[in-house]
Amino acid sequence: WFPDSVHLVVSWIEVPDKSPPSLWKISVMGGTPRKLADQGSSARVSPDGSKIAFLAGIWDNEQIWLIEADGSSARKIVDGGQENFGAVAWAPDAKRFAYVRTTPTGKQIEIHDVATGSGEVIFSDRRLGDEVAWTNTGRLIYSLAESEPNQSDANLWWVQLDSRTGRPSSSPIRITNDRADILGISVAVDSKRMALRRSTFQADVYLTEVEGQSKRLSTPRRFTLDDRTDWPSSWTRDSKAVLFMSNRNGPTHIFKQQIDETQPEL
């Protein structure tokens, strides 16, 4: 959103799977969309409405770019090379922004100073999610995955940042205690409310029977009844049990389950 609560910056893909997303300015009142950049995604407008930070690159998120609100003066300000970024979160004064960088060895939250072009790592944790939010009260909100065996779940934490340095000035405090991963954080302008977008991915093993010589399949029945990720691998030689991989105990292990039973053995 722009500060006027009327305009937004959105991404649009002209040809799915063949063209990169481009950035456009649109109005909830209608009218003709205005193109801002040929390539870009995850755009975030600065609190004063003067600048837009967005992600770009071969995989759409290896670079952070900055443009003026009218689409002029586009410039790359952070290049991750083989590393990836999450969408930025602007500081209330629009002088800095925060983002999550994914490196080959883990994840970290960095603060970028727009005036000097310098960046500083303020927090590192391999469990970090890609989304962050910066409230007008100076709180930086981020997500952390839970410990095993709940590593598919993530919850929100916040830390107070010093308005002068952008560094943490308090210990982290947990906000939520819920299930599923967090893919989006949106904080209201007055910082009193926020919206979350959560997503759950769960693979299960199903069994079906080949009926007679017609090669028709019966209605599949769910074979694994847990709420974790299960991947079938092979059958035992007598065709009476299925081998599958599952993270139901935390790390991925191999299990065997008889086709007429509901619980597997490690």
C-alpha positions in Angstrom: 0.0 0.0 0.0 0.9 3.6 -0.5 0.3 5.9 2.5 -2.8 7.3 0.9 -4.6 3.9 1.3 -5.8 4.2 -2.3 -2.9 3.0 -4.4 -0.9 -0.2 -4.3 2.2 -1.7 -6.0 1.4 -5.1 -7.4 3.3 -7.8 -9.4 1.9 -9.0 -12.7 3.2 -12.0 -14.8 2.3 -11.6 -18.5 3.2 -15.1 -19.5 3.2 -17.7 -16.6 6.4 -19.7 -16.3 7.9 -17.7 -19.2 8.2 -14.1 -18.2 9.4 -12.5 -14.9 6.9 -10.5 -12.8 6.7 -6.7 -13.5 5.7 -4.0 -11.1 2.6 -1.8 -11.5 0.9 0.9 -9.6 -2.8 0.5 -9.4 -5.7 2.3 -7.6 -8.6 0.7 -5.8 -10.7 3.4 -7.4 -10.0 2.1 -10.9 -8.3 3.8 -13.7 -5.3 2.7 -15.9 -2.5 0.8 -14.1 1.0 2.4 -14.4 4.0 0.3 -15.0 6.9 1.0 -12.7 9.5 -1.7 -13.5 10.0 -4.4 -16.1 11.0 -6.9 -13.5 10.3 -7.0 -9.8 8.3 -8.7 -7.0 7.5 -8.3 -3.3 7.4 -4.5 -3.5 7.3 -2.5 -0.3 6.5 1.3 -0.3 8.4 3.4 2.2 6.2 5.0 5.0 6.6 8.5 3.5 5.5 7.2 0.1 8.7 8.4 -1.7 10.4 5.2 -2.5 9.7 1.5 -3.3 12.0 -1.4 -2.5 11.5 -4.6 -4.4 13.2 -7.9 -5.2 14.6 -9.0 -8.6 17.1 -11.3 -10.2 17.2 -14.5 -12.1 15.2 -16.3 -9.4 13.3 -13.1 -8.6 14.8 -12.6 -5.1 18.7 -12.5 -5.3 18.7 -8.7 -5.6 17.1 -5.7 -3.7 16.3 -2.7 -5.9 15.1 0.8 -5.0 13.1 3.2 -7.2 11.3 6.5 -6.7 7.6 6.3 -6.2 7.0 7.4 -9.8 9.2 4.6 -11.2 12.3 6.7 -11.9 15.9 6.2 -10.7 15.8 2.4 -10.5 19.0 1.1 -9.0 20.3 -2.2 -7.5 21.4 -1.6 -3.9 22.0 -5.2 -2.6 23.2 -8.1 -4.7 23.1 -11.5 -3.0 24.8 -13.5 -5.8 23.8 -17.0 -5.0 21.9 -15.9 -1.8 18.3 -15.0 -1.5 16.2 -12.3 0.2 12.8 -12.0 1.7 10.7 -8.8 1.2 12.0 -5.8 3.0 10.4 -4.0 6.0 10.8 -0.2 6.1 11.7 1.6 9.3 9.1 4.2 10.5 11.4 7.1 9.4 12.1 5.5 6.0 15.8 5.8 6.5 16.5 2.0 6.9 14.9 -1.2 6.0 15.2 -4.8 7.3 15.2 -8.1 5.4 16.0 -11.7 5.8 19.0 -13.1 3.8 19.3 -16.8 3.2 22.9 -17.9 2.9 24.4 -21.4 2.2 25.0 -21.7 6.0 21.8 -20.3 7.4 19.6 -17.2 7.7 20.0 -13.8 9.1 18.2 -10.5 9.6 20.1 -7.5 8.2 19.4 -3.7 8.5 20.3 -1.6 5.5 20.9 2.1 5.7 19.5 3.9 2.6 21.7 7.0 2.9 25.1 5.2 3.4 24.3 2.0 1.6 25.8 -0.1 4.5 24.2 -3.2 5.9 24.5 -4.8 9.4 23.5 -8.3 10.6 21.5 -8.0 13.8 20.2 -11.5 14.3 21.1 -15.0 12.9 19.1 -18.2 13.2 18.6 -21.1 10.7 14.9 -21.3 11.8 14.1 -17.7 10.5 11.3 -17.3 8.0 11.5 -14.9 5.1 9.0 -12.3 6.3 9.6 -9.4 8.6 7.6 -6.3 9.6 8.7 -3.0 11.3 6.1 -1.2 13.3 5.9 2.5 13.9 6.7 1.8 17.5 10.1 0.5 16.6 9.3 -3.2 16.9 10.7 -5.7 14.4 8.5 -8.7 14.0 9.8 -11.9 12.5 9.0 -15.6 12.4 10.9 -18.6 13.7 10.2 -22.3 13.0 9.5 -24.5 16.0 11.9 -27.2 17.2 11.6 -30.8 16.1 9.2 -32.5 15.7 7.2 -29.4 15.1 9.6 -27.9 12.5 6.8 -27.4 10.0 5.2 -24.8 12.3 6.3 -21.2 12.7 5.4 -18.4 15.1 6.0 -14.7 15.5 8.5 -13.0 17.7 9.4 -9.3 18.1 12.3 -7.3 19.3 12.6 -3.6 20.0 15.0 -1.7 17.7 16.9 1.5 18.7 15.7 4.3 16.5 19.2 5.8 16.2 21.2 2.7 15.4 18.7 0.2 14.2 20.1 -2.4 16.6 18.1 -4.5 19.0 17.5 -2.8 22.4 15.5 -5.6 24.0 15.3 -9.4 24.3 13.0 -11.2 21.8 9.4 -11.8 22.9 7.1 -14.4 21.5 3.8 -13.3 20.0 2.0 -16.3 18.7 1.6 -20.0 19.5 -0.1 -21.7 16.5 0.3 -24.3 13.8 1.6 -24.1 10.1 4.2 -21.9 8.4 4.0 -18.1 8.0 4.2 -16.7 4.5 3.1 -13.1 5.1 3.0 -10.5 7.8 1.1 -7.2 7.3 0.9 -4.6 10.1 -1.7 -1.9 10.3 -0.5 1.7 10.0 -1.3 2.4 13.7 0.6 -0.9 14.6 -2.4 -2.1 16.7 -3.3 -5.0 14.5 -1.6 -7.3 12.0 -2.6 -9.9 9.5 -0.9 -13.2 8.9 -0.9 -15.6 6.0 -0.2 -19.2 6.9 0.4 -22.3 4.8 0.5 -26.0 5.5 2.1 -28.6 3.3 1.5 -32.2 4.2 2.0 -35.3 2.0 0.4 -38.6 2.9 0.5 -42.1 1.6 -2.6 -43.6 0.0 -3.4 -47.1 -1.2 -5.6 -48.3 -4.0 -6.4 -51.7 -5.5 -6.2 -52.8 -9.2 -9.7 -54.2 -9.9 -9.6 -57.4 -12.0 -8.2 -57.4 -15.5 -9.7 -54.0 -16.3 -6.8 -52.2 -14.7 -9.3 -49.9 -13.0 -8.3 -48.5 -9.6 -10.5 -48.5 -6.6 -11.1 -45.4 -4.5 -7.9 -44.5 -2.8 -7.8 -44.8 1.0 -5.5 -42.9 3.3 -2.8 -45.1 4.6 -0.8 -42.8 6.9 -2.9 -41.1 9.5 -0.5 -38.7 11.2 -0.3 -34.9 10.5 3.3 -34.9 9.3 4.9 -35.4 5.9 5.0 -39.1 4.6 6.6 -40.2 1.3 6.1 -43.8 0.0 9.3 -45.6 -1.1 8.8 -49.3 -1.7 7.0 -52.5 -0.9 8.2 -55.4 1.1 8.9 -58.5 -0.9 5.6 -60.2 0.2 3.5 -57.1 -0.8 2.0 -57.0 2.7 3.7 -53.8 4.0 4.8 -50.4 2.6 8.1 -48.7 3.4 7.9 -44.9 3.6 9.8 -41.9 4.9 8.3 -39.6 7.5 9.3 -36.8 9.8 6.7 -37.6 12.4 9.4 -38.1 15.1 11.3 -35.0 14.1 14.2 -36.0 11.7 13.2 -38.0 8.6 13.2 -41.7 9.4 12.2 -44.9 7.5 9.0 -46.7 8.6 7.3 -49.9 7.7 3.5 -50.4 7.9 1.3 -53.4 7.2 -1.4 -52.7 4.7 -4.1 -53.8 7.2 -2.7 -51.8 10.1 -2.9 -48.1 11.1 0.4 -47.7 12.9 3.9 -48.1 11.5 7.1 -49.4 13.0 10.4 -47.6 12.8 
